[in-house]
């Protein structure tokens, strides 16, 4: 799909990047010209990457003349890759990225005029992936990925509010003291489908999937699967209302937003 991506990751992303998640496909990138840079070289610094040390990271961009924003990058392992489809970027992008393992990749697709602030992006293990969809925005959030071969997918046009944490695991193992059995779920892949809205201070722990167009209430704790077109909230989160979605404009959804989540177009608000 992009230079530097290992075969196992490419196979997994082909499985996850379905139309309910994104319009990005392998063939949409096949004809795009890409430039490869080392994160520590001057050309990468000119794009806004501050490489703070460790084994070098390969940076792949689609426009080597267009500034990315402000990216603070630390690396502990070898053969890691950052991909930025920065054609037409007009927004603001801020990210602190740590890559602790090897052969991992973080893909940031076209953000257009969105605001993206990622307080912490931490890929802890080997052969991990992060996919950021077209037009997805974040007021301020943190993402932490654990488990060899696991990753996280943020679909097109997602909206992540301030103070949100996404973790694909339960942080620490819990054990039954009598049997010694491990309690809790191992790391998994987390997928936000397109046009999902995560409210202020939401916490996603071992969350497998949030369906397209759904809304997660402020300060909710989410695990497992949330279906499409619902409002879910609470600790733990539960479905409060079905057959709903949201619009970025305070007065309603646009026709484009409705079509993106599989609904018929209606007159504009």
ZANU-61505 format. One line per 8 residues: number of its first residue (from 0); their letters; for each residue x, y, z of N, C-alpha, C. Coordinates in nm, 2 decimals. Last residue first. Example, Ala and Ser with C-alpha at 12.3 -4.5 7.8 and 13.67 -1.06 7.14 Angstrom:
// ZANU-61505
1> sa> 1.28/-0.22/0.71/1.37/-0.11/0.71/1.29/0.00/0.79 ~ 1.32/-0.57/0.78/1.23/-0.45/0.78/1.32/-0.33/0.78
END
This chain:
// ZANU-61505
268> xxxxxxxx> -2.99/2.15/0.56/-3.04/2.23/0.67/-3.06/2.37/0.64 ~ -3.08/2.02/0.23/-2.98/2.07/0.33/-3.05/2.15/0.44 ~ -3.30/1.74/0.18/-3.26/1.88/0.17/-3.17/1.93/0.27 ~ -3.12/1.42/0.20/-3.23/1.50/0.22/-3.20/1.65/0.19 ~ -3.00/1.11/0.07/-2.98/1.25/0.09/-3.11/1.32/0.10 ~ -3.02/0.81/0.27/-3.06/0.89/0.15/-3.04/1.04/0.18 ~ -2.72/0.67/0.42/-2.86/0.72/0.43/-2.89/0.80/0.31 ~ -2.45/0.59/0.46/-2.55/0.50/0.40/-2.69/0.54/0.41
260> xxxxxxxx> -2.28/0.78/0.55/-2.31/0.67/0.64/-2.43/0.59/0.59 ~ -2.26/0.96/0.34/-2.14/0.89/0.38/-2.17/0.77/0.48 ~ -2.51/1.07/0.31/-2.47/0.97/0.21/-2.35/0.89/0.27 ~ -2.49/1.25/0.53/-2.59/1.14/0.53/-2.55/1.03/0.43 ~ -2.29/1.42/0.44/-2.27/1.34/0.57/-2.37/1.23/0.57 ~ -2.40/1.53/0.22/-2.28/1.45/0.20/-2.26/1.37/0.33 ~ -2.61/1.68/0.32/-2.64/1.56/0.24/-2.52/1.47/0.22 ~ -2.54/1.76/0.67/-2.54/1.79/0.52/-2.57/1.66/0.45
252> xxxxxxxx> -2.74/1.79/0.96/-2.64/1.71/0.88/-2.65/1.76/0.73 ~ -2.77/2.09/1.17/-2.81/1.97/1.10/-2.70/1.91/1.02 ~ -2.67/2.31/1.30/-2.81/2.31/1.26/-2.85/2.19/1.19 ~ -2.40/2.30/1.36/-2.49/2.29/1.47/-2.64/2.28/1.43 ~ -2.22/2.08/1.15/-2.28/2.21/1.16/-2.39/2.20/1.27 ~ -2.16/1.81/1.16/-2.06/1.91/1.21/-2.12/2.05/1.23 ~ -2.43/1.60/1.28/-2.37/1.69/1.18/-2.26/1.78/1.24 ~ -2.52/1.26/1.35/-2.49/1.40/1.39/-2.43/1.47/1.27
244> xxxxxxxx> -2.78/1.01/1.41/-2.64/1.05/1.38/-2.62/1.20/1.41 ~ -3.00/0.74/1.49/-2.96/0.88/1.50/-2.82/0.89/1.44 ~ -3.11/0.48/1.56/-3.15/0.56/1.44/-3.12/0.70/1.44 ~ -3.14/0.48/1.92/-3.11/0.42/1.79/-3.16/0.51/1.68 ~ -3.01/0.55/2.24/-3.10/0.58/2.14/-3.05/0.53/2.00 ~ -2.84/0.43/2.42/-2.95/0.51/2.47/-3.06/0.54/2.37 ~ -2.63/0.16/2.48/-2.71/0.23/2.38/-2.83/0.30/2.44 ~ -2.38/0.23/2.73/-2.48/0.15/2.67/-2.56/0.23/2.57
236> xxxxxxxx> -2.06/0.23/2.89/-2.15/0.28/2.79/-2.26/0.18/2.75 ~ -2.05/0.15/3.25/-2.00/0.14/3.11/-2.11/0.19/3.01 ~ -2.11/0.47/3.21/-2.00/0.39/3.26/-2.05/0.27/3.32 ~ -2.24/0.65/2.92/-2.24/0.60/3.05/-2.12/0.52/3.08 ~ -2.38/0.60/2.58/-2.32/0.68/2.69/-2.32/0.61/2.82 ~ -2.45/0.62/2.24/-2.41/0.53/2.35/-2.34/0.62/2.46 ~ -2.67/0.65/1.98/-2.61/0.72/2.09/-2.58/0.62/2.20 ~ -2.62/0.51/1.65/-2.68/0.51/1.78/-2.61/0.61/1.87
228> xxxxxxxx> -2.52/0.41/1.40/-2.64/0.50/1.41/-2.70/0.50/1.54 ~ -2.39/0.08/1.46/-2.40/0.20/1.38/-2.53/0.28/1.42 ~ -2.30/-0.05/1.79/-2.35/-0.05/1.66/-2.36/0.08/1.59 ~ -2.00/-0.11/1.96/-2.11/-0.02/1.95/-2.17/-0.02/1.81 ~ -1.83/-0.36/2.13/-1.88/-0.32/2.00/-2.00/-0.22/2.03 ~ -1.59/-0.33/2.39/-1.67/-0.42/2.30/-1.71/-0.35/2.18 ~ -1.64/-0.03/2.59/-1.57/-0.16/2.56/-1.65/-0.23/2.46 ~ -1.61/0.29/2.72/-1.66/0.21/2.61/-1.57/0.08/2.59
220> xxxxxxxx> -1.72/0.53/2.93/-1.62/0.43/2.92/-1.68/0.32/2.83 ~ -1.78/0.89/2.88/-1.83/0.75/2.88/-1.70/0.65/2.88 ~ -1.75/1.16/2.87/-1.70/1.08/2.99/-1.75/0.94/3.00 ~ -2.01/1.22/2.64/-1.90/1.27/2.72/-1.87/1.18/2.84 ~ -2.12/0.95/2.42/-2.14/1.06/2.51/-2.01/1.10/2.59 ~ -2.07/0.89/2.09/-2.03/0.84/2.22/-2.04/0.96/2.32 ~ -2.26/0.81/1.81/-2.21/0.92/1.90/-2.19/0.86/2.03 ~ -2.22/0.69/1.47/-2.26/0.68/1.60/-2.19/0.79/1.69
212> xxxxxxxx> -2.13/0.67/1.20/-2.23/0.77/1.24/-2.27/0.77/1.38 ~ -2.06/0.32/1.21/-2.05/0.45/1.14/-2.17/0.54/1.19 ~ -1.97/0.17/1.53/-2.03/0.17/1.40/-2.04/0.31/1.34 ~ -1.67/0.09/1.67/-1.79/0.18/1.69/-1.84/0.20/1.55 ~ -1.51/-0.20/1.80/-1.56/-0.13/1.69/-1.67/-0.03/1.74 ~ -1.36/-0.29/2.04/-1.34/-0.35/1.91/-1.38/-0.26/1.79 ~ -1.20/-0.16/2.31/-1.31/-0.14/2.22/-1.28/-0.19/2.08 ~ -1.02/-0.15/2.52/-1.05/-0.28/2.45/-1.18/-0.27/2.38
204> xxxxxxxx> -1.16/0.15/2.60/-1.07/0.04/2.65/-1.11/-0.09/2.59 ~ -1.20/0.48/2.56/-1.22/0.35/2.49/-1.11/0.25/2.54 ~ -1.35/0.74/2.72/-1.24/0.65/2.73/-1.28/0.52/2.67 ~ -1.41/1.09/2.67/-1.45/0.95/2.65/-1.33/0.86/2.66 ~ -1.38/1.37/2.69/-1.32/1.28/2.79/-1.37/1.13/2.78 ~ -1.65/1.45/2.48/-1.54/1.50/2.57/-1.50/1.39/2.67 ~ -1.74/1.20/2.24/-1.76/1.31/2.32/-1.64/1.34/2.42 ~ -1.68/1.11/1.91/-1.65/1.07/2.05/-1.65/1.20/2.13
196> xxxxxxxx> -1.85/1.02/1.63/-1.82/1.14/1.72/-1.80/1.08/1.86 ~ -1.78/0.90/1.30/-1.81/0.87/1.44/-1.77/1.00/1.52 ~ -1.74/0.88/1.02/-1.83/0.98/1.08/-1.88/0.94/1.22 ~ -1.66/0.53/0.98/-1.66/0.67/0.93/-1.77/0.75/1.01 ~ -1.55/0.34/1.27/-1.60/0.36/1.14/-1.62/0.51/1.10 ~ -1.28/0.26/1.45/-1.39/0.36/1.45/-1.43/0.37/1.30 ~ -1.14/-0.03/1.58/-1.19/0.04/1.46/-1.30/0.13/1.49 ~ -0.87/-0.20/1.73/-0.98/-0.10/1.75/-1.02/-0.03/1.62
188> xxxxxxxx> -0.76/-0.53/1.79/-0.77/-0.41/1.69/-0.89/-0.33/1.72 ~ -0.64/-0.60/2.12/-0.72/-0.63/2.00/-0.71/-0.51/1.91 ~ -0.49/-0.76/2.41/-0.50/-0.66/2.31/-0.57/-0.70/2.18 ~ -0.71/-0.98/2.60/-0.58/-0.94/2.55/-0.60/-0.83/2.45 ~ -0.94/-0.90/2.87/-0.91/-0.93/2.73/-0.77/-0.90/2.69 ~ -0.98/-1.06/3.20/-0.97/-0.94/3.11/-0.93/-0.99/2.97 ~ -0.77/-1.25/3.40/-0.90/-1.19/3.38/-0.88/-1.07/3.29 ~ -0.60/-1.56/3.42/-0.60/-1.42/3.38/-0.74/-1.37/3.35
180> xxxxxxxx> -0.60/-1.77/3.70/-0.64/-1.74/3.56/-0.64/-1.59/3.54 ~ -0.55/-1.85/3.96/-0.44/-1.79/3.88/-0.47/-1.76/3.74 ~ -0.76/-1.93/4.13/-0.72/-2.01/4.02/-0.59/-1.97/3.94 ~ -0.75/-1.72/4.33/-0.76/-1.86/4.36/-0.71/-1.96/4.25 ~ -0.72/-1.47/4.21/-0.62/-1.52/4.31/-0.63/-1.67/4.35 ~ -0.73/-1.39/3.88/-0.80/-1.45/3.99/-0.71/-1.51/4.09 ~ -0.56/-1.10/3.77/-0.56/-1.24/3.78/-0.66/-1.28/3.90 ~ -0.51/-0.86/3.51/-0.57/-0.89/3.63/-0.58/-1.04/3.64
172> xxxxxxxx> -0.26/-0.66/3.35/-0.33/-0.78/3.36/-0.39/-0.80/3.50 ~ -0.32/-0.32/3.23/-0.25/-0.42/3.31/-0.33/-0.55/3.33 ~ -0.46/-0.21/2.99/-0.34/-0.15/3.06/-0.26/-0.25/3.14 ~ -0.64/-0.34/2.83/-0.68/-0.30/2.97/-0.57/-0.24/3.05 ~ -0.64/-0.21/2.49/-0.62/-0.31/2.59/-0.65/-0.26/2.73 ~ -0.63/0.00/2.32/-0.68/-0.13/2.27/-0.66/-0.24/2.36 ~ -0.74/0.32/2.40/-0.64/0.21/2.43/-0.70/0.08/2.38 ~ -0.79/0.65/2.37/-0.82/0.53/2.30/-0.71/0.43/2.33
164> xxxxxxxx> -0.93/0.93/2.53/-0.82/0.83/2.53/-0.87/0.70/2.46 ~ -1.00/1.28/2.51/-1.03/1.14/2.48/-0.91/1.05/2.48 ~ -0.97/1.55/2.54/-0.95/1.46/2.66/-0.98/1.32/2.63 ~ -1.20/1.68/2.30/-1.09/1.69/2.39/-1.08/1.59/2.50 ~ -1.33/1.45/2.04/-1.33/1.57/2.12/-1.21/1.57/2.22 ~ -1.31/1.36/1.71/-1.27/1.32/1.85/-1.26/1.45/1.93 ~ -1.48/1.26/1.44/-1.46/1.38/1.52/-1.44/1.33/1.66 ~ -1.42/1.13/1.11/-1.44/1.11/1.26/-1.42/1.24/1.33
156> xxxxxxxx> -1.37/1.13/0.84/-1.46/1.23/0.89/-1.50/1.20/1.04 ~ -1.28/0.78/0.81/-1.30/0.91/0.75/-1.40/1.00/0.83 ~ -1.18/0.61/1.12/-1.24/0.62/0.99/-1.25/0.77/0.94 ~ -0.90/0.48/1.26/-0.99/0.60/1.28/-1.05/0.63/1.14 ~ -0.77/0.19/1.39/-0.82/0.25/1.26/-0.92/0.36/1.30 ~ -0.49/0.03/1.52/-0.61/0.11/1.55/-0.64/0.18/1.42 ~ -0.35/-0.30/1.59/-0.35/-0.16/1.55/-0.48/-0.10/1.58 ~ -0.10/-0.57/1.63/-0.23/-0.51/1.65/-0.23/-0.36/1.61
148> xxxxxxxx> 0.15/-0.69/1.63/0.06/-0.71/1.51/-0.07/-0.64/1.52 ~ 0.16/-0.73/1.97/0.23/-0.75/1.85/0.13/-0.77/1.73 ~ 0.04/-0.49/2.19/0.02/-0.62/2.13/0.08/-0.63/1.99 ~ -0.12/-0.16/2.21/-0.03/-0.27/2.27/-0.06/-0.40/2.19 ~ -0.14/0.18/2.17/-0.16/0.05/2.11/-0.06/-0.05/2.16 ~ -0.31/0.48/2.24/-0.20/0.38/2.29/-0.24/0.24/2.24 ~ -0.37/0.81/2.19/-0.39/0.68/2.14/-0.28/0.59/2.19 ~ -0.55/1.11/2.29/-0.43/1.02/2.30/-0.47/0.88/2.26
140> xxxxxxxx> -0.65/1.43/2.17/-0.68/1.29/2.21/-0.54/1.22/2.22 ~ -0.82/1.71/2.09/-0.70/1.67/2.16/-0.73/1.53/2.21 ~ -0.98/1.73/1.86/-0.95/1.85/1.94/-0.83/1.83/2.03 ~ -0.94/1.59/1.55/-0.93/1.57/1.69/-0.90/1.70/1.76 ~ -1.09/1.46/1.24/-1.03/1.56/1.32/-1.03/1.53/1.47 ~ -1.07/1.33/0.91/-1.09/1.30/1.05/-1.02/1.42/1.13 ~ -1.01/1.35/0.64/-1.09/1.45/0.70/-1.13/1.43/0.85 ~ -0.95/1.01/0.61/-0.96/1.14/0.54/-1.06/1.23/0.61
132> xxxxxxxx> -0.81/0.84/0.90/-0.89/0.86/0.78/-0.90/1.00/0.73 ~ -0.53/0.68/1.00/-0.61/0.80/1.03/-0.68/0.84/0.90 ~ -0.41/0.39/1.14/-0.47/0.45/1.02/-0.56/0.56/1.06 ~ -0.14/0.23/1.28/-0.24/0.33/1.30/-0.28/0.39/1.17 ~ 0.01/-0.09/1.37/-0.04/0.01/1.27/-0.14/0.11/1.33 ~ 0.30/-0.30/1.44/0.17/-0.24/1.47/0.13/-0.13/1.37 ~ 0.54/-0.45/1.47/0.44/-0.47/1.36/0.30/-0.42/1.39 ~ 0.58/-0.45/1.83/0.63/-0.47/1.70/0.51/-0.49/1.60
124> xxxxxxxx> 0.45/-0.20/2.06/0.50/-0.33/2.02/0.54/-0.33/1.88 ~ 0.34/0.06/2.11/0.43/0.00/2.21/0.50/-0.13/2.16 ~ 0.28/0.36/2.00/0.28/0.23/1.95/0.39/0.15/2.03 ~ 0.12/0.64/2.09/0.22/0.54/2.15/0.20/0.40/2.09 ~ 0.06/0.96/2.08/0.04/0.84/2.00/0.16/0.75/2.03 ~ -0.08/1.23/2.25/0.01/1.12/2.26/-0.03/1.01/2.17 ~ -0.23/1.44/2.14/-0.14/1.46/2.25/-0.04/1.35/2.27 ~ -0.30/1.55/1.85/-0.28/1.41/1.91/-0.18/1.43/2.02
116> xxxxxxxx> -0.51/1.74/1.68/-0.42/1.75/1.79/-0.41/1.61/1.86 ~ -0.62/1.87/1.39/-0.59/1.74/1.44/-0.48/1.77/1.55 ~ -0.87/2.02/1.20/-0.78/2.05/1.31/-0.75/1.91/1.38 ~ -0.90/2.02/0.84/-0.93/1.98/0.97/-0.83/2.03/1.07 ~ -0.89/2.06/0.57/-0.88/2.18/0.65/-0.91/2.15/0.80 ~ -0.73/1.77/0.49/-0.80/1.88/0.42/-0.78/2.00/0.52 ~ -0.61/1.54/0.56/-0.70/1.60/0.66/-0.77/1.72/0.61 ~ -0.54/1.24/0.40/-0.57/1.38/0.38/-0.66/1.43/0.49
108> xxxxxxxx> -0.39/1.02/0.65/-0.44/1.05/0.52/-0.48/1.20/0.51 ~ -0.13/0.87/0.81/-0.22/0.99/0.82/-0.26/1.04/0.68 ~ -0.03/0.58/0.95/-0.07/0.64/0.82/-0.17/0.75/0.85 ~ 0.24/0.43/1.09/0.13/0.52/1.12/0.10/0.60/0.99 ~ 0.38/0.11/1.15/0.35/0.22/1.05/0.24/0.30/1.11 ~ 0.66/-0.10/1.24/0.53/-0.04/1.26/0.51/0.07/1.17 ~ 0.91/-0.23/1.28/0.83/-0.26/1.16/0.68/-0.21/1.18 ~ 0.93/-0.24/1.64/0.99/-0.24/1.51/0.88/-0.27/1.40
100> xxxxxxxx> 0.83/-0.02/1.92/0.87/-0.15/1.86/0.93/-0.13/1.72 ~ 0.78/0.24/1.99/0.87/0.16/2.08/0.91/0.03/2.02 ~ 0.74/0.55/1.90/0.74/0.42/1.83/0.84/0.33/1.91 ~ 0.54/0.82/1.96/0.65/0.73/2.01/0.63/0.60/1.95 ~ 0.45/1.15/1.88/0.45/1.01/1.84/0.57/0.94/1.90 ~ 0.25/1.41/1.90/0.36/1.36/1.97/0.36/1.21/1.95 ~ 0.12/1.65/1.67/0.13/1.51/1.72/0.26/1.49/1.79 ~ -0.09/1.86/1.49/0.00/1.85/1.60/0.00/1.71/1.65
92> xxxxxxxx> -0.20/2.04/1.22/-0.17/1.90/1.27/-0.06/1.91/1.37 ~ -0.45/2.22/1.06/-0.35/2.23/1.16/-0.33/2.08/1.22 ~ -0.51/2.24/0.70/-0.55/2.24/0.84/-0.43/2.26/0.94 ~ -0.45/2.19/0.45/-0.47/2.33/0.48/-0.50/2.35/0.63 ~ -0.32/1.96/0.22/-0.34/1.99/0.36/-0.35/2.15/0.38 ~ -0.28/1.89/-0.04/-0.39/1.98/-0.01/-0.42/2.00/0.14 ~ -0.12/1.60/0.04/-0.17/1.68/-0.07/-0.29/1.76/-0.03 ~ -0.02/1.44/0.23/-0.04/1.58/0.27/-0.07/1.66/0.14
84> xxxxxxxx> -0.03/1.16/0.37/-0.09/1.20/0.24/-0.12/1.35/0.25 ~ 0.23/1.03/0.53/0.14/1.15/0.53/0.10/1.18/0.39 ~ 0.36/0.77/0.73/0.30/0.81/0.60/0.21/0.93/0.61 ~ 0.64/0.65/0.89/0.53/0.74/0.90/0.49/0.78/0.76 ~ 0.78/0.34/1.00/0.74/0.43/0.89/0.63/0.52/0.93 ~ 1.06/0.15/1.12/0.93/0.21/1.14/0.91/0.31/1.03 ~ 1.31/0.01/1.15/1.22/-0.02/1.04/1.08/0.03/1.06 ~ 1.37/-0.03/1.51/1.41/-0.01/1.37/1.29/-0.04/1.27
76> xxxxxxxx> 1.27/0.14/1.81/1.29/0.03/1.73/1.33/0.07/1.59 ~ 1.23/0.39/1.93/1.31/0.30/2.00/1.35/0.18/1.91 ~ 1.18/0.73/1.86/1.18/0.60/1.81/1.27/0.51/1.90 ~ 0.97/1.02/1.85/1.07/0.94/1.92/1.06/0.80/1.88 ~ 0.87/1.34/1.73/0.89/1.19/1.71/1.00/1.13/1.79 ~ 0.64/1.58/1.69/0.75/1.54/1.77/0.76/1.39/1.77 ~ 0.53/1.79/1.44/0.53/1.65/1.48/0.66/1.62/1.56 ~ 0.33/2.02/1.32/0.43/2.01/1.42/0.42/1.86/1.47
68> xxxxxxxx> 0.29/2.03/0.97/0.24/2.08/1.10/0.36/2.08/1.20 ~ 0.38/1.97/0.71/0.29/1.88/0.78/0.22/1.95/0.90 ~ 0.42/2.18/0.42/0.45/2.15/0.56/0.34/2.07/0.63 ~ 0.49/2.07/0.11/0.39/2.12/0.19/0.41/2.08/0.34 ~ 0.68/1.95/-0.05/0.69/2.09/-0.03/0.59/2.15/0.07 ~ 0.63/1.68/-0.09/0.75/1.72/-0.01/0.77/1.87/0.01 ~ 0.35/1.52/-0.08/0.39/1.65/-0.13/0.51/1.70/-0.04 ~ 0.33/1.27/0.02/0.29/1.29/-0.11/0.32/1.42/-0.17
60> xxxxxxxx> 0.59/1.10/0.22/0.49/1.21/0.20/0.45/1.22/0.05 ~ 0.72/0.91/0.47/0.67/0.90/0.33/0.57/1.01/0.32 ~ 1.00/0.85/0.66/0.89/0.94/0.64/0.85/0.94/0.50 ~ 1.15/0.61/0.86/1.12/0.65/0.72/1.00/0.73/0.72 ~ 1.36/0.68/1.14/1.23/0.65/1.09/1.21/0.69/0.95 ~ 1.65/0.57/1.32/1.58/0.66/1.22/1.45/0.60/1.18 ~ 1.66/0.50/1.67/1.68/0.46/1.53/1.60/0.54/1.43 ~ 1.68/0.81/1.86/1.66/0.67/1.84/1.69/0.63/1.70
52> xxxxxxxx> 1.53/1.14/1.86/1.63/1.04/1.88/1.59/0.90/1.87 ~ 1.35/1.33/1.79/1.41/1.34/1.92/1.51/1.23/1.95 ~ 1.27/1.52/1.52/1.31/1.39/1.55/1.39/1.39/1.68 ~ 1.02/1.71/1.42/1.13/1.72/1.52/1.16/1.58/1.57 ~ 0.89/1.81/1.12/0.91/1.69/1.21/1.04/1.71/1.29 ~ 0.83/2.00/0.94/0.77/2.02/1.07/0.79/1.90/1.16 ~ 0.96/2.01/0.70/0.82/1.97/0.69/0.75/1.98/0.83 ~ 1.22/2.05/0.78/1.15/2.16/0.71/1.00/2.13/0.69
44> xxxxxxxx> 1.28/1.80/0.87/1.26/1.91/0.97/1.19/2.02/0.90 ~ 1.31/1.66/0.63/1.20/1.63/0.72/1.18/1.74/0.82 ~ 1.54/1.79/0.53/1.41/1.80/0.45/1.29/1.76/0.54 ~ 1.73/1.71/0.71/1.69/1.85/0.71/1.55/1.86/0.64 ~ 1.67/1.39/0.88/1.73/1.48/0.78/1.66/1.62/0.77 ~ 1.54/1.21/1.04/1.64/1.30/1.10/1.70/1.40/1.00 ~ 1.37/1.06/0.89/1.31/1.16/0.99/1.41/1.26/1.04 ~ 1.43/1.04/0.55/1.47/1.00/0.68/1.43/1.11/0.78
36> xxxxxxxx> 1.18/1.01/0.30/1.28/1.09/0.37/1.32/1.01/0.50 ~ 1.03/0.96/-0.02/1.08/0.90/0.11/1.19/0.99/0.16 ~ 0.74/1.06/-0.18/0.88/1.09/-0.15/0.91/1.03/-0.02 ~ 0.51/0.94/-0.44/0.55/0.95/-0.30/0.70/0.98/-0.29 ~ 0.23/0.98/-0.64/0.38/0.99/-0.63/0.41/1.02/-0.48 ~ -0.03/0.75/-0.68/0.02/0.87/-0.62/0.17/0.87/-0.60 ~ -0.13/0.51/-0.77/-0.08/0.61/-0.87/-0.03/0.74/-0.81 ~ -0.20/0.38/-0.53/-0.11/0.32/-0.63/-0.05/0.42/-0.73
28> xxxxxxxx> -0.40/0.48/-0.38/-0.27/0.53/-0.35/-0.16/0.48/-0.45 ~ -0.62/0.36/-0.47/-0.62/0.51/-0.47/-0.49/0.56/-0.44 ~ -0.57/0.09/-0.44/-0.56/0.14/-0.58/-0.56/0.30/-0.58 ~ -0.62/0.06/-0.17/-0.48/0.04/-0.22/-0.47/0.10/-0.36 ~ -0.83/0.33/-0.06/-0.81/0.19/-0.10/-0.66/0.18/-0.15 ~ -1.04/0.53/0.13/-0.90/0.50/0.09/-0.89/0.36/0.05 ~ -1.28/0.57/0.23/-1.28/0.57/0.08/-1.13/0.53/0.04 ~ -1.37/0.38/0.53/-1.29/0.48/0.45/-1.31/0.46/0.30
20> xxxxxxxx> -1.57/0.22/0.66/-1.46/0.29/0.74/-1.40/0.41/0.66 ~ -1.74/0.10/0.50/-1.80/0.16/0.62/-1.69/0.24/0.70 ~ -1.56/-0.01/0.30/-1.63/0.11/0.27/-1.70/0.18/0.39 ~ -1.27/-0.12/0.50/-1.39/-0.15/0.42/-1.47/-0.02/0.39 ~ -1.01/-0.19/0.61/-1.04/-0.07/0.54/-1.16/-0.09/0.44 ~ -0.95/-0.45/0.71/-1.02/-0.35/0.80/-1.07/-0.23/0.72 ~ -0.82/-0.60/0.51/-0.94/-0.65/0.58/-1.02/-0.55/0.65 ~ -0.61/-0.43/0.45/-0.71/-0.46/0.35/-0.84/-0.52/0.40
12> xxxxxxxx> -0.48/-0.45/0.70/-0.55/-0.33/0.66/-0.64/-0.35/0.55 ~ -0.37/-0.71/0.68/-0.47/-0.68/0.79/-0.55/-0.55/0.75 ~ -0.19/-0.68/0.46/-0.30/-0.78/0.46/-0.41/-0.74/0.56 ~ -0.02/-0.49/0.57/-0.09/-0.46/0.45/-0.21/-0.56/0.44 ~ 0.10/-0.64/0.78/0.02/-0.52/0.81/-0.07/-0.49/0.69 ~ 0.23/-0.84/0.63/0.12/-0.88/0.73/0.04/-0.76/0.76 ~ 0.42/-0.70/0.48/0.31/-0.77/0.42/0.20/-0.80/0.51 ~ 0.50/-0.36/0.60/0.52/-0.51/0.58/0.40/-0.58/0.53
4> xxxxx> 0.57/-0.06/0.45/0.46/-0.14/0.51/0.49/-0.29/0.49 ~ 0.75/0.07/0.29/0.78/0.05/0.43/0.68/-0.03/0.50 ~ 0.53/0.25/0.07/0.66/0.20/0.10/0.68/0.18/0.25 ~ 0.19/0.13/0.09/0.28/0.24/0.09/0.42/0.18/0.12 ~ 0.08/-0.12/0.00/0.00/0.00/0.00/0.09/0.13/0.00
END
